[in-house]
Amino acid sequence: MANLLRWMRRTSGSPGTTAPISEDVQPPAEYPDVSAAISAITTKEYLEMSARFFGAGTHRDLRNVKLASIYLRDDEFFSRCLEVLQQVESEKIQKLINDQAAKRVGGSFAEFGIFQGAWIERLFHMTESAGLSDRHIYGFDSFKGLSKPHETFDVAFWKEGMYAASRADVEKNLKVAERPRIKLIEGFFDESLERDDAKTVGKIAFARIDCDIYEPAKRCLEFLSSRLEHGAILVFDDWTHDYSVGEGRAFAEWVVTVPHLRFKFIFLGPWDHLHLRVLHRDQDDIF
């Protein structure tokens, strides 16, 4: 395990930065590739990797977190706390988008996995409030629910077909006919992101990864590799606090393939919503 830690230090660089795996920096022999090395990560190593990936160790152990409360799910105070936390999260995101507008961060807004369209609706109003009513908002979804989870790299909770909502219902929820800047792109990501309507999507200022499971999340990140603007915001809706499964694994495998980018922790919202700032290495951090 010591060899693994040394390898991660060499590949991750200094806190808040990331570097690619070069030919002379490879996983130790007992971990034949990046995927195998990630699977062997302990909690301590998770914190260290998080600090090096985006400048903050996001704790999985609530004993080390002072802004935390636990209520039973059926307790009325659970719902009250969640409502307040979601409101604070929305206000924080509005502030981040306002700041992007002030600093002229270009690009569209996108969510990958939109279910019934709730976050697309929020982003529509947030961009209107920030004076960004000329920006496209893309919603990528199969409208058939989740694809088949990976047998090893996803937790057992996720099931094929979960969170299905028909396109007709989503279009109605979002009033797409009245809002031409909302663009829905239908299909499972391994197919839809290869089509012309997706390939014509330009730079992205705000991206929400709500794919839930490993393979779609990684495919969406690959799609974003050359599209994320300097100062963009990258959100993981179901951060796993674990680099061996789900969206966490997808990020850990992807991050070493984008040496032109670095990432900064912004905040972790309710329901494991991780928010990161995306920076281009050849530009100054004005955020």
Secondary structure as the mmCIF struct_conf table of DSSP 4:
data_model
#
loop_
_struct_conf.conf_type_id
_struct_conf.id
_struct_conf.beg_label_comp_id
_struct_conf.beg_label_asym_id
_struct_conf.beg_label_seq_id
_struct_conf.end_label_comp_id
_struct_conf.end_label_asym_id
_struct_conf.end_label_seq_id
HELX_RH_AL_P HELX_RH_AL_P1 ALA A 2 SER A 12
BEND BEND1 SER A 14 SER A 14
TURN_TY1_P TURN_TY1_P1 PRO A 15 GLY A 16
TURN_TY1_P TURN_TY1_P2 GLU A 23 ASP A 24
TURN_TY1_P TURN_TY1_P3 ALA A 29 GLU A 30
BEND BEND2 TYR A 31 TYR A 31
BEND BEND3 ASP A 33 ASP A 33
HELX_RH_AL_P HELX_RH_AL_P2 VAL A 34 SER A 39
TURN_TY1_P TURN_TY1_P4 ALA A 40 ALA A 40
HELX_RH_AL_P HELX_RH_AL_P3 THR A 43 PHE A 54
BEND BEND4 GLY A 55 GLY A 55
BEND BEND5 ARG A 60 ARG A 60
HELX_RH_3T_P HELX_RH_3T_P1 LEU A 62 ASN A 64
BEND BEND6 LYS A 66 LEU A 67
TURN_TY1_P TURN_TY1_P5 ARG A 73 ASP A 74
BEND BEND7 ASP A 75 ASP A 75
HELX_RH_AL_P HELX_RH_AL_P4 GLU A 76 ALA A 102
TURN_TY1_P TURN_TY1_P6 LYS A 103 ARG A 104
STRN STRN1 SER A 108 PHE A 112
TURN_TY1_P TURN_TY1_P7 PHE A 115 GLN A 116
BEND BEND8 GLY A 117 GLY A 117
HELX_RH_AL_P HELX_RH_AL_P5 ALA A 118 SER A 129
TURN_TY1_P TURN_TY1_P8 ALA A 130 GLY A 131
TURN_TY1_P TURN_TY1_P9 SER A 133 ASP A 134
BEND BEND9 ARG A 135 ARG A 135
STRN STRN2 ILE A 137 ASP A 141
BEND BEND10 PHE A 143 LYS A 144
HELX_LH_PP_P HELX_LH_PP_P1 LYS A 148 HIS A 150
TURN_TY1_P TURN_TY1_P10 GLU A 151 PHE A 153
BEND BEND11 ASP A 154 ASP A 154
TURN_TY1_P TURN_TY1_P11 ALA A 156 PHE A 157
TURN_TY1_P TURN_TY1_P12 GLU A 160 TYR A 163
HELX_RH_AL_P HELX_RH_AL_P6 ARG A 167 LEU A 174
TURN_TY1_P TURN_TY1_P13 LYS A 175 LYS A 175
HELX_RH_3T_P HELX_RH_3T_P2 VAL A 176 GLU A 178
TURN_TY1_P TURN_TY1_P14 PRO A 180 ARG A 181
STRN STRN3 ILE A 182 GLU A 186
BEND BEND12 GLY A 187 GLY A 187
HELX_RH_AL_P HELX_RH_AL_P7 PHE A 189 SER A 192
TURN_TY1_P TURN_TY1_P15 LEU A 193 GLU A 194
BEND BEND13 ARG A 195 ARG A 195
HELX_RH_AL_P HELX_RH_AL_P8 ASP A 196 LYS A 199
TURN_TY1_P TURN_TY1_P16 THR A 200 THR A 200
STRN STRN4 ILE A 204 ILE A 209
BEND BEND14 ILE A 213 ILE A 213
HELX_RH_AL_P HELX_RH_AL_P9 TYR A 214 LEU A 224
TURN_TY1_P TURN_TY1_P17 SER A 225 ARG A 227
STRN STRN5 LEU A 228 PHE A 236
TURN_TY1_P TURN_TY1_P18 ASP A 237 ASP A 238
BEND BEND15 HIS A 241 HIS A 241
TURN_TY1_P TURN_TY1_P19 TYR A 243 SER A 244
BEND BEND16 VAL A 245 VAL A 245
HELX_RH_AL_P HELX_RH_AL_P10 GLY A 246 VAL A 255
TURN_TY1_P TURN_TY1_P20 VAL A 256 THR A 257
TURN_TY1_P TURN_TY1_P21 PRO A 259 HIS A 260
STRN STRN6 LEU A 261 GLY A 269
HELX_RH_3T_P HELX_RH_3T_P3 PRO A 270 ASP A 272
STRN STRN7 HIS A 273 HIS A 280
TURN_TY1_P TURN_TY1_P22 ARG A 281 ASP A 282
BEND BEND17 GLN A 283 GLN A 283
#
